[in-house]
Amino acid sequence: MKQMISTGAGAWSTVCTVWILVLAALLAGGCRESSESRLRTEVDSFAVAYFNWNLERAAAFATEESRPWLAYAASQVHQEEVDLLRGMDEGAGCELGDISYPADSMALVEVRVRHFVGIDTLGRPGRLVEKAVYRLPAVFRGGRWRVHLSALPRAEKE
């Protein structure tokens, strides 16, 4: 009888262990999905603000180290660009694409931008750009994803 009880307890322990492992795997997958959702939200908010030249708002979705780049971009605004922006019927549109994770707390997010005034021509007035693709780097810090600029974003070559 003792042997039957210990075998039953061992089987129960194995079943519980398997369920705990399955639950842990599901939760880990859910955390990754939730983290990616938050990443997309933060990068989208940054991109919409940045490509509509609302650089102060974009800074709220960027790391501290990114702020000097945003301040530099703001200091290079020409009157021609302001006039172009004011004359636009609608603002820039952004659509997020693929995400790659080169490291644990680092991501590169593809952003397809359409109908915007290009900021990447510093020193010269911006121009209306119909569409371009960017890869924005982001880092996970303090429980939050933020865009991390080490230079101004540049469009990829097509």
Backbone as a ProteinNet text record, in pm:
[ID]
protein_1_A
[PRIMARY]
MKQMISTGAGAWSTVCTVWILVLAALLAGGCRESSESRLRTEVDSFAVAYFNWNLERAAAFATEESRPWLAYAASQVHQEEVDLLRGMDEGAGCELGDISYPADSMALVEVRVRHFVGIDTLGRPGRLVEKAVYRLPAVFRGGRWRVHLSALPRAEKE
[TERTIARY]
81	0	85.9	192.4	281.8	339.4	377.5	436.1	335.1	209.8	108.4	87.7	88.2	68.6	185.6	309.5	425.4	431.8	389.5	386.5	283.2	167.4	63.1	109.7	178.2	227.6	334.1	417.8	521.1	460.4	354.5	286.5	221.2	158.6	95.5	200	315.1	424.2	473	482.1	524.2	421.4	294.2	187.7	192.8	210.1	218.2	340	452.1	573.2	551.3	489.8	463	371	265.6	173.9	243.2	329.3	403.7	493.9	560.6	646.7	566.6	451	364.6	315.5	271.8	224.3	336.3	455.6	569.9	601.9	596.5	623.1	517.5	391.5	283.4	298.7	332.8	351.8	470.3	578.4	696.3	660.7	585.3	540.9	450.5	362.4	272.3	347.1	450.5	531.3	602.7	654.8	723.8	625.8	503.9	402.7	363.2	343.9	306.9	419.8	542.5	658.5	668.1	643.6	649.3	538	422.6	311.6	347.9	407.3	450.9	560.5	652	758.1	697.1	602.8	537.6	466.1	400	329.4	426.1	536.7	634.8	701.9	744.8	813.7	716.8	592.9	493.9	470.2	456.7	435.4	553.4	675.7	794.5	792.7	770.7	777.9	674.4	551.9	446.9	486.4	534.6	576	697.4	798.7	923.4	899.7	830.7	813.4	707.9	637.5	549.9	615.3	741.7	826.7	784	718.9	685.2	794.9	913.6	1032	1025.1	956.6	940.7	858.8	753.6	671.5	750.5	828.8	909.9	1006	1056.8	1152.6	1092.4	961.3	896.2	906.5	935.5	945.2	1088.5	1183.5	1324.7	1407.1	1525.6	1617.5	1675.7	1729.9	1797.1	1908.6	1981.7	2093.7	2048	1920.6	1865.6	1830.3	1808.5	1758.3	1849.8	1982	2066.1	2046.1	2019.9	1995.9	1864.7	1764.6	1636.3	1648.1	1723.7	1746.3	1823.5	1921.2	1997.8	1906.6	1820.6	1727.7	1637.7	1589.1	1501.6	1574.8	1702.8	1779.5	1809.3	1786.8	1818.7	1696.3	1583.2	1459.9	1467.2	1434.6	1430.9	1286.5	1269.3	1136.3	1066.7	1143.4	1085	1018.1	1079.8	1023.2	895.8	896.7	777.2	663	692.5	590.3	538.1	629.5	590.3	498.6	534.9	453.9	315.5	311.4	182.3	94	154.5	78.4	30.5	70.6	32.1	-111.6	-187.1	-325.6	-332.8	-237.5	-234.9	-91.3	-75.1	58.1	116.5	236.9	306.9	235.4	238.3	182.8	295.2	285.3	388.3	325.5	396.2	352.9	473.2	457	567.3	572.9	695.7	716.3	785.4	886.4	958.7	1034.9	1050.5	1130.1	1236.4	1360	1466.9	1522.1	1576.3	1630.1	1778.4	1868.7	2011.8	2066.7	1999.5	2040	1913.3	1929.9	1816.1	1726	1781.8	1700.5	1716	1738.7	1758.5	1677.5	1618	1538.4	1563.2	1547.3	1548	1411.1	1342.8	1206.1	1201.1	1150.2	1132.8	1011.4	1030.7	921.6	910.7	794.5	766.4	689.9	749.1	691.6	647.7	531.6	482.6	436	453.3	404.3	456	586.6	645.4	753.1	788.3	897.5	1024.2	1121.2	1244.5	1326.6	1368.1	1452.1	1599.7	1629.3	1767.2	1854.4	1808.3	1887.9	1930.3	1995.8	2035.6	2129.3	2111	2190.5	2123.7	2026.3	1948.4	1801.4	1717.4	1573.9	1524.8	1427.7	1369.7	1289	1255	1177.5	1066.6	962.3	852.4	897	880.7	919.4	791.7	772.1	650.2	652.6	769.4	780.2	926.8	952.6	1088.9	1078.3	1185.3	1191.4	1307.4	1279.8	1379.8	1385.4	1496.7	1508.7	1545.2	1450.9	1474	1518.8	1630.5	1676.8	1600.6	1571.7	1503.2	1570.9	1565.7	1621.6	1515	1524.6	1432.2	1502.1	1453.3	1512.3	1401.3	1422.1	1325.6	1185.2	1175.5	1045.4	972.8	1045.7	980.9	1073.1	1014.1	1088.1	1096.3	1214	1233.3	1323.7	1297.5	1383.6	1517.3	1625.9	1761	1840	1854.5	1926.3	2073.1	2160.8	2303	2340.4	2240.1	2249.3	2104.9	2085.2	1950.7	1911.9	1786.2	1743.2	1769.3	1816.4	1842.4	1763.9	1708.8	1632.1	1725	1672.1	1748.7	1747.4	1850.5	1857.7	1763.2	1692.6	1598.8	1659.9
-118.5	0	125.7	125.7	240.1	269.3	164.8	182.3	246.5	207.7	262.4	412	450.4	590.5	673.4	627.3	705.1	713.8	608.4	613.5	714.8	714.9	811.4	953.2	974.7	1107.3	1149.5	1055.2	1085.8	1122.5	1050.6	1080.7	1218.5	1247.5	1377.9	1489.1	1466.5	1563.7	1587.9	1481.6	1493.4	1572.5	1543.4	1615.5	1764.5	1794.7	1934.9	2004.1	1935.5	1992	2023	1930.5	1951.5	2072.6	2082.6	2196.6	2327.9	2328.2	2449.6	2490.7	2393.8	2425.2	2477.9	2416.7	2463	2605.1	2630.2	2762.3	2866	2831.3	2922.8	2955.2	2855.4	2878.2	2970	2948.9	3034.4	3177.7	3193.3	3326.9	3396.3	3324.6	3382.9	3429.9	3350.8	3390.8	3511.2	3515.1	3628.7	3754.5	3741.6	3857.9	3913.2	3825.2	3869.3	3943.1	3887	3950.5	4085.5	4091.4	4215.4	4317.4	4272.4	4360.7	4414.3	4328.1	4373.1	4472.1	4451.5	4544.2	4680.9	4681.2	4807.7	4872.8	4792.1	4843.8	4913.5	4848.2	4906.6	5037.7	5041.4	5162.9	5278.1	5252.5	5357.6	5407.8	5314.7	5354.8	5427.4	5380.5	5447.7	5590.3	5607.7	5741.6	5832.6	5779.3	5857.8	5896.5	5799.1	5823.2	5924.9	5911.2	6005.8	6147	6162.5	6295.2	6345.4	6262.3	6303.6	6343.6	6261.7	6289.7	6396.3	6439.2	6556.5	6677.9	6666.2	6773.2	6820.6	6736.1	6768	6704.5	6766.2	6706.1	6704.3	6800.4	6800.5	6679.3	6649.1	6530.8	6402.8	6400.2	6281.6	6249.6	6353	6333.3	6250.9	6254.7	6177	6027.3	5986.8	5844.9	5804.6	5889.7	5865.5	5861.6	5804.3	5800.9	5940.5	5960.2	6086.5	6115.6	6010	6027.2	6074.5	6054.6	6094.6	6242.4	6300.7	6438.3	6541.1	6530.9	6628	6621.8	6502.8	6489.8	6557	6542.2	6606.5	6758.2	6804.4	6948.4	7003.5	6926.7	6969.3	6980.2	6880.5	6884.2	7006.9	7036.5	7152.3	7282.9	7287.1	7410.4	7435	7335.8	7346.9	7373.7	7404.8	7426.7	7560.3	7557.5	7677.4	7724.7	7850.3	7905.3	7833.7	7793.8	7722.6	7592.5	7525.8	7400.1	7426.4	7531.6	7567.7	7598	7673	7706	7580.6	7490.5	7364.5	7284.1	7274.5	7200.2	7262.2	7393	7461.3	7443.9	7428.8	7415.9	7274.3	7178.2	7039.2	7015.6	6940.1	6906.6	6808.5	6716.9	6616.6	6591.7	6536.8	6510.3	6381	6353.9	6232.3	6109	6002.8	5875.5	5776	5697.8	5599.6	5461.7	5362.8	5223.5	5141.7	5064.9	4983	4851.2	4805.4	4678.4	4578.9	4513.9	4409.1	4464.3	4378	4409.5	4302.3	4344.4	4247.8	4282.6	4181.4	4197.2	4158.7	4255.5	4222.7	4186.7	4226.9	4193.4	4184.6	4137.4	4115.4	4236.6	4349.8	4468	4573.5	4527.1	4618.1	4569.1	4662.2	4626	4726.4	4680.4	4766.7	4753	4865	4863	4933.2	4861.1	4919.5	5012.2	5135.2	5232.6	5283.9	5264.4	5316.3	5447.3	5554.7	5688.1	5738.7	5804.1	5858.7	6002.6	6078.7	6216.5	6300	6330.1	6407	6501.3	6597.3	6688.9	6628.6	6599.7	6533.9	6619.5	6560.2	6628.3	6597.7	6496.4	6448.8	6534.5	6651.4	6739.8	6862.5	6839.6	6950.7	7044.7	7171.8	7273	7322.5	7248.4	7287.4	7273.7	7352.7	7338.6	7197.6	7151.1	7019	7015	6896.3	6877.9	6779	6785.1	6691.5	6554.6	6453.2	6316	6232.8	6162.4	6082.9	5958.2	5887.4	5770.2	5736.6	5678.4	5636.5	5531.8	5454.2	5350.7	5382.2	5373.7	5396.7	5274	5255.7	5154.5	5230.4	5233.9	5306.3	5210.2	5242.9	5159.4	5193.2	5091.4	5111	5025.7	5073.3	4998.9	4986.2	4878.4	4853.8	4892.1	4999.3	5048.5	5087.7	5057.8	5099	5048.2	4928.8	4869.5	4930.8	5003.9	5072.9	5074.7	5058.2	5071.6	5220.1	5262.5	5399.8	5398.7	5490.7	5505.4	5559.9	5503.8	5542.4	5589.7	5721.6	5778.7	5800.9	5758.2	5791.9	5883.2	5918.5	6013.1	6040.5	6134.8	6157.1	6039.9	5999.3	5888.2	5921	5820.6	5835.5	5729.2	5771	5677.9	5572.7	5451.6	5344.7	5365	5318.3	5324.7	5219	5255.5	5158.3	5094.2
0	0	0	81.4	86.8	-51	-122.9	-255.6	-350.5	-346.4	-434.1	-403.9	-277.9	-241.5	-289.7	-271.6	-314.2	-466.4	-538	-683.8	-729.4	-664.1	-698.6	-673.1	-562.3	-530.5	-631.3	-674	-773.6	-907	-945.7	-1071.3	-1063.7	-950.7	-931.5	-938.3	-878.9	-880.6	-1024.5	-1102.8	-1242.4	-1323	-1303	-1373.5	-1337.5	-1209.5	-1165.5	-1227.8	-1232.3	-1291.6	-1439.6	-1511.2	-1654.4	-1672.7	-1593	-1604.6	-1572.7	-1474.7	-1439	-1554.7	-1617.4	-1731.9	-1850.1	-1876.3	-1986.4	-1957.8	-1836.3	-1798.4	-1810	-1765.7	-1775.2	-1921	-2007.6	-2150.2	-2211.3	-2175.8	-2226.8	-2177.7	-2050.9	-1996.3	-2060.2	-2083.8	-2148.6	-2288.5	-2361.9	-2495.8	-2490.1	-2392.3	-2374.4	-2337.3	-2255.5	-2218	-2339.6	-2425.2	-2545.8	-2636.6	-2650.1	-2734.6	-2675.4	-2545.4	-2479.5	-2492	-2475.9	-2488.9	-2631.1	-2730.1	-2869.4	-2898.6	-2841	-2857.9	-2800.2	-2682.8	-2621.1	-2704.1	-2756.9	-2844.1	-2964.7	-3029.2	-3147.8	-3112.8	-2999.6	-2957.8	-2937.3	-2867.2	-2838	-2965.9	-3052.2	-3175.6	-3268.6	-3277	-3360.9	-3310.9	-3180.1	-3123.3	-3153.5	-3139.2	-3172	-3319.4	-3406.9	-3551.2	-3597.2	-3550.5	-3590.3	-3547.2	-3424.4	-3377	-3455.5	-3470	-3535.7	-3681	-3756.4	-3899	-3926.5	-3821.8	-3832.1	-3766	-3738.7	-3685.8	-3547.7	-3471.8	-3333.9	-3247.6	-3254	-3193.5	-3041.1	-2982.8	-2837.4	-2793.4	-2866.4	-2834.5	-2860.7	-2968.1	-2999.7	-2885.4	-2819.3	-2709.7	-2596	-2579.3	-2473.3	-2497.7	-2620.8	-2657	-2689.3	-2648.8	-2679.9	-2551	-2561.6	-2447.3	-2423.6	-2305.3	-2272.8	-2373	-2412	-2505.2	-2643	-2674	-2804.5	-2808.8	-2695.4	-2690.4	-2755.7	-2742.9	-2814.4	-2966.9	-3019.4	-3164	-3202.6	-3118.9	-3145.9	-3133.8	-3035.5	-3019.7	-3140.1	-3185.8	-3303.5	-3425.8	-3446.8	-3560.3	-3549.4	-3429.1	-3409.8	-3439.3	-3408.3	-3431.3	-3579.1	-3662.6	-3804.8	-3892.8	-3832	-3907.6	-3981.1	-4109.6	-4193.6	-4209.9	-4241.9	-4264.5	-4380	-4482.5	-4596.3	-4551.1	-4454.5	-4403.4	-4324.9	-4246.1	-4168.8	-4265.7	-4371.2	-4471.2	-4540.6	-4574.3	-4638.6	-4548.2	-4419.5	-4322	-4306.2	-4299.7	-4283	-4405.7	-4522.1	-4645.4	-4674.5	-4594.2	-4618.4	-4572	-4652.4	-4617.1	-4500.5	-4495.3	-4388.3	-4346.8	-4228.3	-4176.6	-4231.6	-4188.1	-4229	-4175.4	-4252.6	-4209.2	-4185.6	-4080.8	-4047.1	-4032.4	-4083.2	-4070.5	-4028.2	-3921.3	-3871.9	-3947.4	-3973	-4041.8	-3950.7	-4005.1	-3932.3	-3812.8	-3713.3	-3595.3	-3581.6	-3560	-3530	-3392.2	-3326.9	-3192.7	-3192.9	-3218.7	-3220.9	-3082.8	-2977.7	-2840.5	-2755.7	-2632.6	-2542.6	-2526.3	-2493.8	-2465.5	-2574.1	-2696.9	-2809.5	-2928.9	-3002.4	-3119.4	-3231.7	-3353.8	-3472.1	-3536.7	-3553.6	-3603.9	-3739.2	-3837.6	-3970.1	-3966.5	-4017.2	-4021.7	-4165.1	-4224.4	-4358.9	-4341.7	-4392.4	-4374.6	-4511.3	-4513.8	-4640.4	-4620.8	-4727.4	-4733.9	-4616.5	-4617.9	-4508.9	-4561.9	-4479.6	-4512.5	-4453.8	-4539.8	-4496.6	-4402	-4292.5	-4193.1	-4217	-4296.6	-4309.3	-4399.9	-4438.5	-4523.7	-4444.2	-4330	-4243.3	-4317.9	-4290.6	-4358.1	-4485.2	-4533.4	-4652.4	-4617.5	-4684.6	-4657.2	-4687.9	-4609	-4630.3	-4759	-4798.4	-4921.3	-4893.2	-4971.8	-4956.9	-5007.9	-4925	-4959.1	-4965.6	-5075.2	-5091.7	-5004	-5001.2	-4914.1	-4890.8	-4774.3	-4738.3	-4627.4	-4613.7	-4510.2	-4416.6	-4288.9	-4184.3	-4094.6	-4026.9	-3920.4	-3793.9	-3701.4	-3577	-3467.5	-3401.4	-3290.2	-3163	-3083.9	-2956.1	-2850.1	-2726.8	-2613.8	-2505.6	-2428.7	-2318.3	-2189.9	-2125.1	-2000.5	-1904.6	-1779.6	-1678.2	-1705.5	-1764.8	-1792.8	-1911.7	-1996.8	-2108.8	-2231.2	-2348.3	-2473.4	-2509.1	-2559.6	-2605.5	-2728.2	-2819.1	-2936.6	-2888.8	-2941.8	-2900	-3022.1	-3033.7	-3147.4	-3113.2	-3203.7	-3193.5	-3310.3	-3389.5	-3500.8	-3542.4	-3631.3	-3683	-3772.4	-3770.4	-3856.6	-4004.1	-4077.1	-4220.2	-4295.5	-4406.7	-4490.1	-4548.1	-4561.1	-4624.9	-4775.4	-4838.6	-4983.7	-5041.4	-5145.1	-5205.7	-5326
[MASK]
++++++++++++++++++++++++++++++++++++++++++++++++++++++++++++++++++++++++++++++++++++++++++++++++++++++++++++++++++++++++++++++++++++++++++++++++++++++++++++++

